[in-house]
């Protein structure tokens, strides 16, 4: 069996924490920022966690 290749698009979007959780960046923070309140912009800067329903698929793409 050949080795499983890492999905390069997923590798650029996701990373793992020390406890094994998958971290992602929030959406809606790239443009139209002048129409969004500062509290929303600050909240969207913080990373989010991948939902439990998608964790298995993302881990497979990352080769974990």
C-alpha positions as CSV (number, residue, x, y, z in Angstrom):
1,X,0.0,0.0,0.0
2,X,1.3,3.5,-0.8
3,X,1.4,6.2,1.8
4,X,-1.7,8.3,2.3
5,X,-1.0,11.8,0.9
6,X,-2.0,14.9,2.9
7,X,-4.8,17.0,1.3
8,X,-2.8,20.2,0.7
9,X,-5.9,22.4,0.8
10,X,-6.9,21.0,4.2
11,X,-3.3,21.4,5.5
12,X,-3.5,25.1,4.8
13,X,-6.8,25.6,6.6
14,X,-6.7,23.3,9.6
15,X,-4.2,22.7,12.4
16,X,-4.3,20.5,15.5
17,X,-4.1,21.4,19.2
18,X,-2.1,19.6,21.8
19,X,-5.1,17.7,22.9
20,X,-5.9,16.5,19.3
21,X,-8.8,18.9,18.5
22,X,-8.9,20.5,15.0
23,X,-8.8,24.3,14.8
24,X,-10.0,26.4,11.9
25,X,-10.3,30.1,11.1
26,X,-13.7,31.9,11.2
27,X,-15.4,33.1,8.0
28,X,-16.9,36.5,7.2
29,X,-13.8,38.4,8.2
30,X,-12.1,39.1,4.9
31,X,-14.2,42.0,3.4
32,X,-17.1,44.4,4.1
33,X,-15.6,45.1,7.5
34,X,-16.8,48.7,7.6
35,X,-20.4,47.5,7.9
36,X,-19.7,45.1,10.8
37,X,-19.5,46.2,14.4
38,X,-16.1,46.0,16.2
39,X,-17.3,43.4,18.6
40,X,-18.2,41.1,15.7
41,X,-14.8,41.7,14.0
42,X,-12.9,40.9,17.2
43,X,-14.9,37.7,17.7
44,X,-14.3,36.5,14.2
45,X,-10.6,36.9,14.6
46,X,-10.5,34.1,17.1
47,X,-10.1,30.6,15.8
48,X,-12.9,28.1,16.0
49,X,-13.1,24.4,16.4
50,X,-14.2,22.0,13.7
51,X,-17.6,20.5,14.5
52,X,-17.7,16.9,15.8
53,X,-19.6,15.8,12.6
54,X,-16.7,16.9,10.4
55,X,-13.7,16.0,12.6
56,X,-13.3,12.5,11.3
57,X,-13.2,13.6,7.7
58,X,-10.8,16.4,8.4
59,X,-8.4,14.1,10.3
60,X,-8.4,11.7,7.4
61,X,-7.5,14.5,5.0
62,X,-4.7,15.6,7.3
63,X,-3.4,12.1,7.6
64,X,-4.0,11.9,11.4
